[in-house]
Amino acid sequence: MPDFTLPLHSQTLVEWARQVLHDAIALLMDHAFLEKKGRQQRHGPANGSQAGSKP
């Protein structure tokens, strides 16, 4: 792994990162779910959260 730092508020354990990257699809799906959840909390479920809805 490259040795560099990011301006993060906490450290990510290297072992956690290795385990997560073994199943990158699950990580991306989890991220998408949390993005959708955040969007629904900001805008409500009636604004674009249902398939086929118009903006």
N, C-alpha and C positions, 0 to 999 in steps of 0.2 A: 504494500500500500504506500502511496506517496505520503511524504511527511510534510504536511502543511496545516495551518490553523485557520479556522473560520471564527467570525465574531459571534459565537453562540453563547447562550446563557448557562448552558450546562455541558458537561462532557458526555459524549456517546461512547459507550464501552465498545472496544474493538470486537470482542466476541459477539456482542449483540448484532453489530453491523454485518459480520460474517454470516451469522445465522439468517438474518433477514434477506441478505442478497442471494441466498440459496433458493429462495422462492420469491423472486422479484415481482411476479404476477400478483401474488397475494398482497404484497406491499402496495402495488399500484391500485389494486381494487379497494384496499382499505383507505388509501388516500382519496380516491374518487368518492367513496361513501362519506367520508368526513367533509369533503368539499360540498357535496350535495346537502348534507345535514346543515352545514353552516349557511348555505344559500337559503334553505328553507327557514331557518331561524331568522335570517335577516329580512326575507321577503314574503314569508308565508307559503304554505303548500300550494296555494292556488296560482302562484305566479311561475309557471314553467316547470313544475316538478312532475307533471303528468305527461305521459307519452302522447304526442300528437297535439299538445296545446300550442296555441299561437301566441307569440310575444305581444 
